[in-house]
Amino acid sequence: MKFEGTESYVATDDLKVAVNAAVTLERPLLVKGEPGTGKTELARQVAGALGLRMIEWNIKSTTKAQQGLYEYDAVSRLRDSQLGDERVHDVKNYIKKGKLWEAFEADEKVVLLIDEIDKADIEFPNDLLQELDRMEFFVYETGETIKARQRPIVIITSNNEKELPDAFLRRCFFHYIAFPDHDTMRQIVEVHHPGVKEKLLTTALTQFYEVRETPGLKKKPSTSEVLDWLKLLLAEDLDPEDLKRDGKTALPKLHGALLKNEQDVHLFERLAFMARSQR
């Protein structure tokens, strides 16, 4: 069982090594990187390439680790007991299985994605240490232990918004997805927009990286944003000459696909004003 990338996902050699190392070690793969660098998509592509079902657990700021195991609805059971419902005699009727339980009880090997773990409370990763390490957990209401029938491939993503606990990090294989260089970005564009004219692609990518590397930018445009921008350029049938920046603002054409807040738009306007003043 080896991941070699897919036709629709450009995986660098070091990323392939990381995925396969995590599978071999049977450790969770912790993937960090800027938003839009393909961390979530990696899990989908690994599942597709290896022919495995994927179970996705999207983490929010309010998510608790217990929800990944199971939730016991005591309120519903109390209400049903007051109504004389026969369901109250079996506590299992009031237990909702979480994503880890679903992955553990699967007869076949699955890919379990824990997406954006850094959104949750700082204690969230610690609360999952034993379950991910031992691949089992105890259900107090029924007195049963749920053990993984097949150890899932666990992929955990983080946008680096919070530091993760050392004890959690020790149990993971770590990989940071660096922002793609020019050559890798060309490969990514070819996958999503095959056959873009060379001159247009060169001009667009040069301008994109200039925007990304502008000092003082609050939010750098990501891979997904440059793909959206190129899609617009192609839809408008623009050529390299059309991409010349407006001297008044220095903003790229259709800049709303790249710049996502007013501070960054004003930054380019100020830079253009300073450039005109120095002439």
Secondary structure, DSSP 8 states (H G I E B T S, - for coil): -----BTTB---HHHHHHHHHHHHHT--EEEEE-TTSSHHHHHHHHHHHHT-EEEEEE--TT--HHHHHEEE-HHHHHHHHHHT-GGGG-GGGGEEE-HHHHHHH-SS-EEEEEE-GGGS-TTHHHHTHHHHHHTEEEETTTTEEEE-SS--EEEEEE-SSS---HHHHHTSEEEEE----HHHHHHHHHHHSTT--HHHHHHHHHHHHHHHT-TT-SS---HHHHHHHHHHHHHTT--GGGG---TTT---TTGGGT--SHHHHHHHHHHHHHHHHT-
